[in-house]
Amino acid sequence: MEHPFLFLSKLFELIGLGSFVHHYPHVVYSWFIMLFLIVVGKLSAGAVKMIPSGGQNFFEMVISGIEGFQLSIMGEEGRPFFPLIATLGLYILCCNWIGLIPGMLSPTANINTPLSCALVVFVVTHAVGLKEHGAKYIKHFTGPIWWMVPLMLPIELIGHFSRVLSLTFRLFGNIMGEDLVLAILLFLAGKFLAPVPMMFLAIFTSFVQAFIFSLLTMMYIAGSLEESH
């Protein structure tokens, strides 16, 4: 969904890149989220103190919460994947929330953004499986009995490729739906503050979508680390 006025679009028009931002607004807003997270991360890391206070307390709570939840799902074997999962979760959450600000756009409301994240998860999942098990990783797709391979292999392959579609369309559909509902409410009854209750609901559902994407990522990687049965 395109907003009638986008702040970053106007900024890019001033520097002569208006055509690019009009064709790829989700890319520009993705860059903006990346820059925002890099700057916030840099400032937070530079202000670390032995006795935490203020913003450091908040970020330590967020990071430790994500890490604790991840370890409860994946165990200690999942600790090396904390940077990937935390980055995906925070990136998707910020992409979801930014669209609730007037004049901003949710990159995840464009199918290319969720698809790119889903492809990263897909590639990492199987790269981890191959690194952990080598050629034996094929047993994850063939089942426990050799004569069932012709049946199990196509089913498992379809199931693993469908993960990309599942991750993509779940995130894209929910965020696009939120944006459309907010736009309709704003158009029909914006003067009566009709979109306000929906915005509070959208804040919650946007968090839920980022949480589900991160949770499924944990489960997929944890599954690739397990021995086949």
CORGIBEL-V559332 format. One record per run of one state. SS is the DSSP state (@ for helix, = for strand, . for the rest). FROM is the first residue (numbers start at 0). TO is the last residue. If there is no record, write none. Layout:
ss: [SS/SS]
from: [FROM/FROM]
to: [TO/TO]
This chain:
ss: [./@/./@/./@/./@/./@/./@/./@/./@/./@/.]
from: [0/6/14/17/23/24/46/54/74/75/98/106/109/110/142/145/192/194/225]
to: [5/13/16/22/23/45/53/73/74/97/105/108/109/141/144/191/193/224/228]
